[in-house]
């Protein structure tokens, strides 16, 4: 009985950690790609359009990854 509670707690911690890492990594990668493209294409722009656009892509990719993690966790929940 205690083993099942402990296992569920570890699974919840694992999910929360994966969600945080997925969101942070996606946004940072999108921001960095946009920043590098701004410097490479626009050569030190006044308004960093590509940084803004790729940051939004990173946010969207992060949410997509989070939804996939949650769906995967929900699908695996009934198989124990």
N, C-alpha and C positions, 0 to 999 in steps of 0.2 A: 504494500500500500504506500509506504513512504517512498519507495523507489519510483513509483509512477508520478507522484507529486514532484519529486526532484527532477525526473526526466522532463516533465512538462515545463518546469521552470527554466531548465537549460535550453529547451527548444524555443521558449519565448525570448530568452536572452540572445540566443543565436539569431532569431528573426530580427529583433530590434537592432542588433549590431550590423547585420547585413543591410538593413534598410538605411541606416546612417552612412555606412561606407559607400553604398551604391549612389545615394544622393550626392554626397560630398565629391566623390570621384567624378561623377558625370558632369557636375557643374564646373569643377575645376578644369577638367579636360576641355570642355566647350569654351570656357573663358580663355584658356591658354592657346587653343587653336585660333580663336578669333584675334587674340592679341598678336600672335606671330604673323597671321595673315595681314593684319593692319600694318604692321611694321614692314612686311615684305612687299605688299602691293601698294599701299598708300604712302609709305615712307614718312612715318611720324605724323599721323593725321591730327587735325584739331578736334574732330568728333570721331570717336572710335566705333564706327558703325558695325564693322565685322565682329568686334568684341561683343557688342550688344547682341547681335543676331546669333552668334554661336553660343553665347551664354544662355539664350532662350532655348536653343537646340539642346544644350546640356541639361537644362531643367526638364524639358520634355522627355529626354532620354532617361533621366533619373526617375521620373514618375512612371514611365513605362516599365523600367526595371523593378520598381517597388511593387507595382501591380502584378507583375509576373512572379515575384517572390511570394507575395501573399496568396495568389492563386495556387502556386505549387505547394505551399504549406497547407492550404485548405484541402487540396486533393490528396496529399499524403496523410492527413489527419485520420482518415477513416480506415487506413490500412494497418493500424497497430494492433 
